[in-house]
Amino acid sequence: MYRCAKCKERVMGDINNVGIQCTVCGSKMFYKERPNVKKEIKNQ
Ligand SMILES: [Zn+2]
């Protein structure tokens, strides 16, 4: 999962694909969204 660097829209697909861009703002800059950004720790 990735997010647009501009509008923070979630981007589906592989950013390694040439030509992929944000469907909202058209940006081609993305960053990888980490699943554990929140400081929530669950003991399982
Ligand atoms: Zn965007």
PDB file of the backbone (N, CA, C, O) and the ligand in Angstrom, with CONECT records:
HET     ZN  A 101       1
ATOM      1  N   MET A   1       0.836  -1.197   0.000  1.00  0.00           N
ATOM      2  CA  MET A   1       0.000   0.000   0.000  1.00  0.00           C
ATOM      3  C   MET A   1       0.872   1.248   0.000  1.00  0.00           C
ATOM      4  O   MET A   1       1.851   1.355   0.738  1.00  0.00           O
ATOM      5  N   TYR A   2       0.484   2.177  -0.845  1.00  0.00           N
ATOM      6  CA  TYR A   2       1.243   3.419  -0.922  1.00  0.00           C
ATOM      7  C   TYR A   2       0.294   4.605  -0.798  1.00  0.00           C
ATOM      8  O   TYR A   2      -0.918   4.489  -0.981  1.00  0.00           O
ATOM      9  N   ARG A   3       0.882   5.730  -0.486  1.00  0.00           N
ATOM     10  CA  ARG A   3       0.075   6.944  -0.440  1.00  0.00           C
ATOM     11  C   ARG A   3       0.705   8.023  -1.304  1.00  0.00           C
ATOM     12  O   ARG A   3       1.925   8.109  -1.442  1.00  0.00           O
ATOM     13  N   CYS A   4      -0.150   8.827  -1.872  1.00  0.00           N
ATOM     14  CA  CYS A   4       0.312   9.957  -2.669  1.00  0.00           C
ATOM     15  C   CYS A   4       1.058  10.940  -1.760  1.00  0.00           C
ATOM     16  O   CYS A   4       0.620  11.234  -0.648  1.00  0.00           O
ATOM     17  N   ALA A   5       2.171  11.431  -2.246  1.00  0.00           N
ATOM     18  CA  ALA A   5       2.968  12.356  -1.441  1.00  0.00           C
ATOM     19  C   ALA A   5       2.310  13.723  -1.327  1.00  0.00           C
ATOM     20  O   ALA A   5       2.641  14.513  -0.442  1.00  0.00           O
ATOM     21  N   LYS A   6       1.383  13.991  -2.222  1.00  0.00           N
ATOM     22  CA  LYS A   6       0.746  15.318  -2.216  1.00  0.00           C
ATOM     23  C   LYS A   6      -0.569  15.320  -1.459  1.00  0.00           C
ATOM     24  O   LYS A   6      -0.753  16.081  -0.509  1.00  0.00           O
ATOM     25  N   CYS A   7      -1.485  14.458  -1.890  1.00  0.00           N
ATOM     26  CA  CYS A   7      -2.830  14.522  -1.324  1.00  0.00           C
ATOM     27  C   CYS A   7      -3.117  13.385  -0.362  1.00  0.00           C
ATOM     28  O   CYS A   7      -4.213  13.288   0.189  1.00  0.00           O
ATOM     29  N   LYS A   8      -2.135  12.531  -0.164  1.00  0.00           N
ATOM     30  CA  LYS A   8      -2.260  11.445   0.805  1.00  0.00           C
ATOM     31  C   LYS A   8      -3.321  10.417   0.418  1.00  0.00           C
ATOM     32  O   LYS A   8      -3.775   9.627   1.245  1.00  0.00           O
ATOM     33  N   GLU A   9      -3.695  10.446  -0.830  1.00  0.00           N
ATOM     34  CA  GLU A   9      -4.661   9.472  -1.301  1.00  0.00           C
ATOM     35  C   GLU A   9      -3.996   8.104  -1.378  1.00  0.00           C
ATOM     36  O   GLU A   9      -2.845   7.979  -1.796  1.00  0.00           O
ATOM     37  N   ARG A  10      -4.724   7.107  -0.977  1.00  0.00           N
ATOM     38  CA  ARG A  10      -4.181   5.762  -1.082  1.00  0.00           C
ATOM     39  C   ARG A  10      -4.108   5.338  -2.545  1.00  0.00           C
ATOM     40  O   ARG A  10      -5.020   5.590  -3.333  1.00  0.00           O
ATOM     41  N   VAL A  11      -3.025   4.702  -2.875  1.00  0.00           N
ATOM     42  CA  VAL A  11      -2.819   4.285  -4.249  1.00  0.00           C
ATOM     43  C   VAL A  11      -2.744   2.771  -4.316  1.00  0.00           C
ATOM     44  O   VAL A  11      -1.916   2.136  -3.662  1.00  0.00           O
ATOM     45  N   MET A  12      -3.611   2.225  -5.105  1.00  0.00           N
ATOM     46  CA  MET A  12      -3.599   0.784  -5.311  1.00  0.00           C
ATOM     47  C   MET A  12      -2.648   0.440  -6.453  1.00  0.00           C
ATOM     48  O   MET A  12      -2.539   1.179  -7.432  1.00  0.00           O
ATOM     49  N   GLY A  13      -1.988  -0.651  -6.316  1.00  0.00           N
ATOM     50  CA  GLY A  13      -1.133  -1.104  -7.400  1.00  0.00           C
ATOM     51  C   GLY A  13       0.338  -1.002  -7.052  1.00  0.00           C
ATOM     52  O   GLY A  13       0.717  -0.647  -5.936  1.00  0.00           O
ATOM     53  N   ASP A  14       1.138  -1.319  -8.024  1.00  0.00           N
ATOM     54  CA  ASP A  14       2.576  -1.352  -7.827  1.00  0.00           C
ATOM     55  C   ASP A  14       3.205  -0.078  -8.374  1.00  0.00           C
ATOM     56  O   ASP A  14       3.126   0.196  -9.572  1.00  0.00           O
ATOM     57  N   ILE A  15       3.824   0.693  -7.503  1.00  0.00           N
ATOM     58  CA  ILE A  15       4.415   1.954  -7.948  1.00  0.00           C
ATOM     59  C   ILE A  15       5.644   1.722  -8.795  1.00  0.00           C
ATOM     60  O   ILE A  15       6.180   2.658  -9.389  1.00  0.00           O
ATOM     61  N   ASN A  16       6.094   0.485  -8.855  1.00  0.00           N
ATOM     62  CA  ASN A  16       7.219   0.170  -9.724  1.00  0.00           C
ATOM     63  C   ASN A  16       6.792   0.150 -11.186  1.00  0.00           C
ATOM     64  O   ASN A  16       7.625   0.181 -12.092  1.00  0.00           O
ATOM     65  N   ASN A  17       5.497   0.096 -11.397  1.00  0.00           N
ATOM     66  CA  ASN A  17       5.005   0.141 -12.763  1.00  0.00           C
ATOM     67  C   ASN A  17       5.218   1.536 -13.337  1.00  0.00           C
ATOM     68  O   ASN A  17       4.928   2.540 -12.686  1.00  0.00           O
ATOM     69  N   VAL A  18       5.717   1.582 -14.537  1.00  0.00           N
ATOM     70  CA  VAL A  18       5.965   2.876 -15.171  1.00  0.00           C
ATOM     71  C   VAL A  18       4.642   3.525 -15.554  1.00  0.00           C
ATOM     72  O   VAL A  18       3.784   2.890 -16.167  1.00  0.00           O
ATOM     73  N   GLY A  19       4.486   4.770 -15.195  1.00  0.00           N
ATOM     74  CA  GLY A  19       3.311   5.508 -15.631  1.00  0.00           C
ATOM     75  C   GLY A  19       2.209   5.581 -14.607  1.00  0.00           C
ATOM     76  O   GLY A  19       1.203   6.256 -14.825  1.00  0.00           O
ATOM     77  N   ILE A  20       2.378   4.898 -13.493  1.00  0.00           N
ATOM     78  CA  ILE A  20       1.325   4.968 -12.478  1.00  0.00           C
ATOM     79  C   ILE A  20       1.322   6.349 -11.849  1.00  0.00           C
ATOM     80  O   ILE A  20       2.375   6.948 -11.626  1.00  0.00           O
ATOM     81  N   GLN A  21       0.142   6.839 -11.571  1.00  0.00           N
ATOM     82  CA  GLN A  21       0.053   8.139 -10.931  1.00  0.00           C
ATOM     83  C   GLN A  21      -1.210   8.229 -10.101  1.00  0.00           C
ATOM     84  O   GLN A  21      -2.138   7.433 -10.248  1.00  0.00           O
ATOM     85  N   CYS A  22      -1.221   9.209  -9.236  1.00  0.00           N
ATOM     86  CA  CYS A  22      -2.361   9.402  -8.359  1.00  0.00           C
ATOM     87  C   CYS A  22      -3.610   9.698  -9.171  1.00  0.00           C
ATOM     88  O   CYS A  22      -3.585  10.516 -10.090  1.00  0.00           O
ATOM     89  N   THR A  23      -4.698   9.032  -8.828  1.00  0.00           N
ATOM     90  CA  THR A  23      -5.935   9.234  -9.571  1.00  0.00           C
ATOM     91  C   THR A  23      -6.622  10.525  -9.174  1.00  0.00           C
ATOM     92  O   THR A  23      -7.539  10.979  -9.860  1.00  0.00           O
ATOM     93  N   VAL A  24      -6.192  11.116  -8.085  1.00  0.00           N
ATOM     94  CA  VAL A  24      -6.830  12.324  -7.590  1.00  0.00           C
ATOM     95  C   VAL A  24      -6.124  13.584  -8.089  1.00  0.00           C
ATOM     96  O   VAL A  24      -6.751  14.471  -8.668  1.00  0.00           O
ATOM     97  N   CYS A  25      -4.814  13.650  -7.857  1.00  0.00           N
ATOM     98  CA  CYS A  25      -4.096  14.875  -8.187  1.00  0.00           C
ATOM     99  C   CYS A  25      -3.088  14.689  -9.319  1.00  0.00           C
ATOM    100  O   CYS A  25      -2.512  15.658  -9.814  1.00  0.00           O
ATOM    101  N   GLY A  26      -2.882  13.440  -9.722  1.00  0.00           N
ATOM    102  CA  GLY A  26      -1.986  13.194 -10.842  1.00  0.00           C
ATOM    103  C   GLY A  26      -0.520  13.146 -10.465  1.00  0.00           C
ATOM    104  O   GLY A  26       0.349  13.041 -11.330  1.00  0.00           O
ATOM    105  N   SER A  27      -0.247  13.221  -9.183  1.00  0.00           N
ATOM    106  CA  SER A  27       1.131  13.180  -8.732  1.00  0.00           C
ATOM    107  C   SER A  27       1.748  11.814  -8.993  1.00  0.00           C
ATOM    108  O   SER A  27       1.065  10.791  -8.960  1.00  0.00           O
ATOM    109  N   LYS A  28       3.031  11.817  -9.248  1.00  0.00           N
ATOM    110  CA  LYS A  28       3.734  10.556  -9.458  1.00  0.00           C
ATOM    111  C   LYS A  28       4.708  10.279  -8.322  1.00  0.00           C
ATOM    112  O   LYS A  28       5.600   9.436  -8.425  1.00  0.00           O
ATOM    113  N   MET A  29       4.510  11.008  -7.250  1.00  0.00           N
ATOM    114  CA  MET A  29       5.366  10.787  -6.093  1.00  0.00           C
ATOM    115  C   MET A  29       4.559  10.081  -5.012  1.00  0.00           C
ATOM    116  O   MET A  29       3.473  10.517  -4.629  1.00  0.00           O
ATOM    117  N   PHE A  30       5.116   8.999  -4.542  1.00  0.00           N
ATOM    118  CA  PHE A  30       4.415   8.229  -3.527  1.00  0.00           C
ATOM    119  C   PHE A  30       5.372   7.832  -2.420  1.00  0.00           C
ATOM    120  O   PHE A  30       6.591   7.833  -2.592  1.00  0.00           O
ATOM    121  N   TYR A  31       4.808   7.503  -1.318  1.00  0.00           N
ATOM    122  CA  TYR A  31       5.638   6.918  -0.268  1.00  0.00           C
ATOM    123  C   TYR A  31       4.946   5.684   0.266  1.00  0.00           C
ATOM    124  O   TYR A  31       3.725   5.549   0.202  1.00  0.00           O
ATOM    125  N   LYS A  32       5.735   4.816   0.779  1.00  0.00           N
ATOM    126  CA  LYS A  32       5.208   3.556   1.245  1.00  0.00           C
ATOM    127  C   LYS A  32       4.526   3.743   2.587  1.00  0.00           C
ATOM    128  O   LYS A  32       5.068   4.336   3.520  1.00  0.00           O
ATOM    129  N   GLU A  33       3.328   3.218   2.643  1.00  0.00           N
ATOM    130  CA  GLU A  33       2.573   3.343   3.881  1.00  0.00           C
ATOM    131  C   GLU A  33       2.912   2.175   4.801  1.00  0.00           C
ATOM    132  O   GLU A  33       2.773   1.005   4.446  1.00  0.00           O
ATOM    133  N   ARG A  34       3.356   2.540   5.982  1.00  0.00           N
ATOM    134  CA  ARG A  34       3.683   1.483   6.935  1.00  0.00           C
ATOM    135  C   ARG A  34       2.455   1.113   7.753  1.00  0.00           C
ATOM    136  O   ARG A  34       1.725   1.985   8.226  1.00  0.00           O
ATOM    137  N   PRO A  35       2.238  -0.163   7.911  1.00  0.00           N
ATOM    138  CA  PRO A  35       1.060  -0.628   8.635  1.00  0.00           C
ATOM    139  C   PRO A  35       1.129  -0.335  10.126  1.00  0.00           C
ATOM    140  O   PRO A  35       0.101  -0.354  10.803  1.00  0.00           O
ATOM    141  N   ASN A  36       2.302  -0.069  10.640  1.00  0.00           N
ATOM    142  CA  ASN A  36       2.463   0.107  12.081  1.00  0.00           C
ATOM    143  C   ASN A  36       2.885   1.530  12.432  1.00  0.00           C
ATOM    144  O   ASN A  36       3.733   1.752  13.297  1.00  0.00           O
ATOM    145  N   VAL A  37       2.277   2.475  11.745  1.00  0.00           N
ATOM    146  CA  VAL A  37       2.610   3.866  12.018  1.00  0.00           C
ATOM    147  C   VAL A  37       2.120   4.285  13.385  1.00  0.00           C
ATOM    148  O   VAL A  37       2.815   4.982  14.125  1.00  0.00           O
ATOM    149  N   LYS A  38       0.935   3.859  13.706  1.00  0.00           N
ATOM    150  CA  LYS A  38       0.370   4.203  15.002  1.00  0.00           C
ATOM    151  C   LYS A  38       1.140   3.499  16.118  1.00  0.00           C
ATOM    152  O   LYS A  38       1.617   2.373  15.978  1.00  0.00           O
ATOM    153  N   LYS A  39       1.231   4.201  17.195  1.00  0.00           N
ATOM    154  CA  LYS A  39       1.960   3.622  18.324  1.00  0.00           C
ATOM    155  C   LYS A  39       1.027   2.765  19.184  1.00  0.00           C
ATOM    156  O   LYS A  39       0.898   2.942  20.395  1.00  0.00           O
ATOM    157  N   GLU A  40       0.411   1.867  18.511  1.00  0.00           N
ATOM    158  CA  GLU A  40      -0.472   0.947  19.224  1.00  0.00           C
ATOM    159  C   GLU A  40       0.172  -0.428  19.244  1.00  0.00           C
ATOM    160  O   GLU A  40       0.511  -1.000  18.208  1.00  0.00           O
ATOM    161  N   ILE A  41       0.324  -0.920  20.416  1.00  0.00           N
ATOM    162  CA  ILE A  41       0.944  -2.237  20.543  1.00  0.00           C
ATOM    163  C   ILE A  41      -0.061  -3.224  21.125  1.00  0.00           C
ATOM    164  O   ILE A  41      -0.585  -3.049  22.226  1.00  0.00           O
ATOM    165  N   LYS A  42      -0.298  -4.233  20.365  1.00  0.00           N
ATOM    166  CA  LYS A  42      -1.229  -5.238  20.847  1.00  0.00           C
ATOM    167  C   LYS A  42      -0.481  -6.542  21.125  1.00  0.00           C
ATOM    168  O   LYS A  42       0.228  -7.067  20.267  1.00  0.00           O
ATOM    169  N   ASN A  43      -0.648  -7.022  22.284  1.00  0.00           N
ATOM    170  CA  ASN A  43      -0.026  -8.304  22.602  1.00  0.00           C
ATOM    171  C   ASN A  43      -0.940  -9.444  22.155  1.00  0.00           C
ATOM    172  O   ASN A  43      -2.062  -9.602  22.637  1.00  0.00           O
ATOM    173  N   GLN A  44      -0.432 -10.204  21.246  1.00  0.00           N
ATOM    174  CA  GLN A  44      -1.250 -11.299  20.740  1.00  0.00           C
ATOM    175  C   GLN A  44      -0.536 -12.628  20.968  1.00  0.00           C
ATOM    176  O   GLN A  44      -1.063 -13.682  20.610  1.00  0.00           O
TER     177      GLN A  44
HETATM  178 ZN    ZN A 101      -2.550  12.625  -5.122  1.00  0.00          ZN2+
END
